[in-house]
Amino acid sequence: MAIKLNKALYRTVLIATFIAINALIISGIGAAWVFMNTGADKTSMLHLEVPMEDVYKPNMEWVNLDNPGRPMEKQALGEITNDYMNAWHVRNIAYKKNDRYGIEDFYTDSARVRLYDHIDLNLKNNNWYKRTTLNHTSSLDFYTADGTMVVFKDYNVEEYQETYEGEKLLFKEKDTTSYQVMMLLEDGFWRIRHLKEIPTPKDTTKIELRNIQGKLKKIENIKGINYYPKDSSWDTFGKRFNDSIIKNDLKIIQRMGLNTLRIFIQYEDFGKNRVNPKKLALLKKVLDLAEETNLEVLITLFDFYGDYDVSNWTLTHRHAEQIVKAVKDHPALLAWDIKNEPDLDFESRGKERVLGWLEQMVENIKKWDKNHPVTIGWSSPEAGIELANTVDFVSFHYYREPSKFIQAYNVLKGKIPTKPKLLQEYGMSSYKGLWNFYRGADEEGQLAYYNEMQNILKQENVPYMFWTLYDFKNVPSSVAGSLPWKSKKQHFFGCLDSLGNKKPAFKALSIK
């Protein structure tokens, strides 16, 4: 009896083991079949830990999709576009690192040869490149009936490149080139077979007309203020956003006789390259409130942004494009300011790199918005000469002695005689406490400063925006650091104290 039970148990174990092994085999075959039919994930092919649109996102527009044979399907067009952009990105990385890694995923055998030769030459000469493309305008030539080959022209491809030898920047260049492109569908992915330079037809180059003269006239008459709500310093669009508080503040500004306010948008706060629609709604609300109080708004972009690397240019372009296109038609918008005091990044980031990023951003915003002037908020009159031929008006800051202002301003006027010049920031802290060694100005000293400055600005007919409406209880360490002898002064630049009471300077800054 015991022997029969043992045999039955043995058979049961064998059958169960056999079933389990076969189930695992079938499951493995199924997983392999799914993988072979879906192809590798493109993010993993590019060896990225984040989606492609968070790494490289140039603008690409298809201007013609007519095809004599098979019509171009929406899904196929999306796949072709994505793989074409991926191929450019892989090429950029390959030339930066002089590494072949990933090229075979987006280029056919014959197309790889030229890329590999170029990489080998760079390694031999100790050269490498930082490069990106900014805009693509494509027109379909041919799409095969079986959907495995596409031929198109890519017109006016804007390319920017920095060439290095070792760690030394040799030169930078921007070029506009057109290409004839052939791509083949292989293993579920579109790979570049040919990428050949062609002449750019004249009729594909757009001439942009702008209408900014009326706004420039208004800029010459600015009497304004740099604005943050008192309880949301350097965080206007944060969790403490309150439209009732902002509306009341704007009424105060209006009653002072001022006509313009400057507000700040932070790159990360607004969602980087994927701008948060809720933040855009808050921005529009501020513009609505400004319109209700007959105030115009100068919007400063990219506050606290400090990465000017070529690899990230397309991401910052998509960020700015979404914001500009969202509010460019608002009646309260006066002008765009690309960035606050970017010259302070010259030493740490490299002057040429910063200027290259700024110049391209100005060019883009002029293209997206043809009705509003563009400026850059330089930290001093001396820095105001940078990119003077690129901006529509010159903005500069001044925090030195009033007695030296006219001399510095006249030098700037002499170097840039024809463009409007805006004193975009100036002011005096009323802190004279322990952390300033009881030196500097108190509230009466602040009043004396503004009395002197306002007389000078009126005499010289200089448009201005002072810093700022309120004293702030909280100042982020990112603004002035964490050391109290550096940061404490930043709390007391307002013409109203942190409770909203008028300081003596309020009267000096009020026109009415």
Secondary structure, DSSP 4 states (H G I P E B T S, - for coil): -HHHHHHHHHHHHHHHHHHHHHHHHHHHHHHHHHHHHH---HHHHTT-SS-GGGT---EEEEEE---SSSPPPHHHHHHHHHHHHHHHHHHHHHHHHT--TTGGGTB-HHHHHHHHHHHHHHHHHTEEEEEEEEEEEEEEEEE-TTSSEEEEEEEEEEEEEEEEETTEEEEEEEEEEEEEEEEEEETTEEEEEEEEEEPPPGGGS-------HHHHHHHTT-EEEE---TTSTT-TTSTT--HHHHHHHHHHHHHTT--EEEEEEETTTTTTTS--HHHHHHHHHHHHHHHHTT-EEEEEEEET-----GGGHHHHHHHHHHHHHHHTT-TTEEEEEEEE-GGGGHHHH-HHHHHHHHHHHHHHHHHH-SSS-EEEEESSTTGGGTTTTTSSSEEEEE-S-GGGHHHHHHHHHHHS-SS-EEEEEE------SGGGTT-S--HHHHHHHHHHHHHHHHHHT--EEES-SB--S---HHHH-S-HHHHGGGGG--SB-TTSPBPTHHHHH---
